[in-house]
Amino acid sequence: MELDALRVLVKVAELQSFTHAAEHLGMSKSRASVRVQELETALGTRLLQRTTRTVRLTPDGERLLGPARQLLADADELGNLFLGARGLRGLVRVDLPATIARDLIIPSLPDLLARHPLLELQVSTTDRRVDVVREGFDCVLRVGGLDDSGLVARRLGALPMVNCASPAYLRRHGVPATLDDLDRHVVIDYAQRFGASAPGFEHRAPDGAYVDRPMRAVLSVNSADAYRVACLAGLGIIQVPRHSVREHLDDGSLVEVLP
């Protein structure tokens, strides 16, 4: 039994598509189909139920999926034993927020790729919540908590946050000095899914916990660029990682409030 055939089966099961699995694995759809057929012949059983619209595992396919994943993980771990001497290699598909890609990740890539010349990256920049399995990503980087408890996550670090508004907004509404002053202010709502949560101002309580204070919003956006531009236009207060607005704080087009 070849590991490559198992790898195709697992990816087809995850993505429920020969087309997407083949694209992720860098092979043709016909080649992926042949690999699964060879595996079915070797095992003497049907592993996938194919229709014109869907692909799903048969009961025997379900039985094989868990052990196949474990076998592939063990094989990858074995291959990584000597990775330090050879360097990283292969295609890695990553999705991350556009501002983090622009300010933090992409500027660091020349050194990474120089150390690992056989590594190939596909970097997708989105602010939406992606389906890691269905869309075929190997790694997703996000700011904030993890909503899907079925995913494995690791905290990489902390980003200093800043509250800011434009000078024009502060001239109209005044500069908030306390949290109670926020009752007279508006916040720009950043929402990956509109209506999923009420707009608010996150602050740190005396016990160290983060607390959301409800605030009025006249505008909701779902993109980091729109969020920043709306603040520059004087439409409200925003809370963002400091790196994403550093140039605006430096030139005075945005002003920090309630530090």
N, C-alpha and C positions, 0 to 999 in steps of 0.2 A: 504494500500500500504506500503510495507516494504522498509526501506531505503537501506538495503543490495541489494535488487534487482535493485534499481535505481543506486546504486554505480557500479554494474556490467554493466548496460547499458551504463553509462557514460564512463567507462573505455574501453569497447568494441568500442564505437564510437570514442574515442580518438586514440586508437591503431589499429583500423580496423582489429582486430583479437581476436577471442575467446581464442586462445592458449596463446597469450601474456597477455591478460587481466586477465585470470585465474592465470597465473604465478605471475603477479604483486599483485593480491589480495590474493594469498596463498590458492587457491582452485583448484579442478580439472576442466578440460575443460567441462566435462559433467555436473558438478554442476553449472557452470556459465551459460551454455545453458539452464538448467532447470529453473534457477532464472529468466532469461529473458522471457522464455515461460510463467512462472507464472505471470509475470508482464503484458505480452500481454493479457493473459486470463482475468486478473483483469480489464484491461482497455478496453477490447473488440476490440482491433485493433492490426495490425501488426506494430511493431516498427523497425525491422531490416529486410533488404533484404539480404538473404544469397545466395551465389553462391559457387562453389567449390574452388574459388580463393580469393574472397573478401567478406567483410561484410560491408554494409553501411546502414545508416539510411533511413527509408521511410519518406515521408512527415510528417506523424504523429510523427515519431521519432524525426525529426528535431524540430517540435513544442514543444515536451516535453523536449528536451535537455537543453535549457536555464533555465526553471523553475526547472528542476531536479538538475542542478548544484547549483542553488541558495539555494534550499532546503537542499542539502547536506552541503553546506558551513554554513548555519544557524545552522544545527544540530551539525556540528563540533565545531562551536563557542560556542554553548550551552554546549557541553561536556567539553570545555576548561575552563569554568567558575571556576571549582574546581580542575583544573589540578595541581595547585601549591601544593595542599595537597597530591596528589597521585603520582605526577611525570609523566614524559613522558613515553609513552608505544607504542608498535607496531613496524612495520618494516618501515624503511626509507632508500630509495635507493639514493645514492649520487654519483656524478661524479666530479672529480677535478684533476688538474694537479699533476703528480707524485711527483715533487719536493715539492709542497705545502703539499701534503699528508705526505710525508716522514719527512719534517722538522718542520711543524707547526701543522697539524691537528692530525695525529695519536699519537704523544707524549702527546696530551691533552685528548685523549679519556678515559684513565683509570679513571680520575676524573669525567668525564661526565657519564660514564656507572655505576660508583659507586653511583652517585646521582640518576640515573634513571635505576634501574636494570631490568625493564620490556621493555626497549628500545632495539631494534635490528637494527643494521646498516649493509648495504651492500655498501661497498666503492669501486667504480670503479675508476681507475687511468688512464686517457688518456690525450693526448695533442690535440686530434682532436676535431672538432666542432661536438658535439653530437646532435641528434634529441631528445629533452627532452620528447616530448609527445610520439612519436613512440617507443622509447626505454624504456619508462616507468620509467624515473627518477623523483624523487620528488624534488630534488634540484641539481643544478649544480653550481660549483664555478669556475670562470675564472678570469684571469688577463687581463685588458684592457677594451675597449669599448664594447657595446652591439650592434651586427649587426642586430639581428632580433627584430624589434620594436614590434612584436606581443607578446613578452615575458615580464613578469613582473620581474624587477630586482631591487636590492637594493645594494648600495655601502656599503661594510663592513669595508673598511679601505684602507690604502695606503702602498705599499711595497717599501722601499728604493731601488733604482736601482743603478747599478754600470756598468761602461764601463771597459772592461779588455781585456788583450791579454797575450800571453805567453812570457817569456823572449826571447825565440828563435825567435819569430816573431818580437819583438822589436829590436833585434840585426840586423835583415835583413832590416827592413823598417824604423827604427828610432822611437822615441817616439813623438807622435803628441802633440804639445803644444797649438795649436789653431784649430778652426774648419776648417780654410783654409788648414791646413796641411793634412786633411783627403783626399784631392785629390790624395795623393801619397799612400794611404792605401786601404786595402780591408776589407770588412765586411763579416762575415758569415751570410747568410740570413736564418732567422727562419720563416718558412711559414707553416701555417696549411693547406693551399691549394696552391700548386705550381703554380706560375704565376699569382696569384690573385693581387699581389701588387709588386712594384719595391723595391729592397733592398735599405735600407737607414739607416741613423744614426739619431735617434731622440734626439733633444736637446730643451732646454727651451729658448724661445726668451725673450728679455727684458720686453715685456708686460706680461710675464707669460704664454703665450700660448706655446704648444708643437708643434714643427716644424720638419718635416722629411727632412733631407739633403740626396739627392740621392748619393749612393756610389756603387762602383764596388764590385761584389761578384763572387767568383770562386766556391762557394759551397752553396747549399741550403739544409736544413734539415727540418724535420717535427717532431722531437722529442727533448725534453729538454736534455735528456742524450747525444744524438748525438751532439747537439749544444755545450754542455760543453766540450765533448771529442775532438771535432774538434778544439776548441780554445786551449785546452791543447796541441794539436798536432801542433800548430803554423800556422793554416790556416786562421787566421784573427781575427778581433776585434768583440766582442759580447757585447750586453747589456742585463743584466739579473738582477733579484732580488738578492740583496746582500746575502740573506740567503743561496741561492743555490750554491754559490761559496766561502763562508766564509773560509772554511778549506783550499782552494787553495790560497786565498789571504794571509792567515796566514802563510802557509809554503813556500810562494814565487813561487809556480808553476804557478800562474797567478799574473799579475801586474795591478793595477788600472791606467787608463789613462783618461785625461780630466775630472777630478772629478767635 
